[in-house]
Amino acid sequence: MTYDEKLTPYLRSSKDGHDVFVFNNKFLVAVNTNVNPVDDIDMGEYDTFLCEISTYIKKDGRWCNAPYEFFLENMTEADVNKYLQEVLADV
């Protein structure tokens, strides 16, 4: 997965398709793209990934156990970058 250069300063760990971003110590976003890219007929030539994205918030100085937002869907790299940029814009 290639992330937008504006997002890379927030990337805290990356291993085997599991990437963790922390945005201004307010949102923690875990991106799991540990599924091989598949060719999606609707997307034409673009590779999509089955992405599991969990977004957590801090409450009383600790990351909440339950995700603030969670979804599992096929996404392109552009879709993942767009979502992360939207989270960054919210901080």
Sequence and secondary structure as in RCSB ss.txt:
>XXXX:A:sequence
MTYDEKLTPYLRSSKDGHDVFVFNNKFLVAVNTNVNPVDDIDMGEYDTFLCEISTYIKKDGRWCNAPYEFFLENM
TEADVNKYLQEVLADV
>XXXX:A:secstr
    TTTGGGEEEEETTEEEEEETTTEEEEEE  S  EE GGGTT EEEEEEEEEEEEETTEE SS SEEEEEEE
 HHHHHHHHHHHHHH 
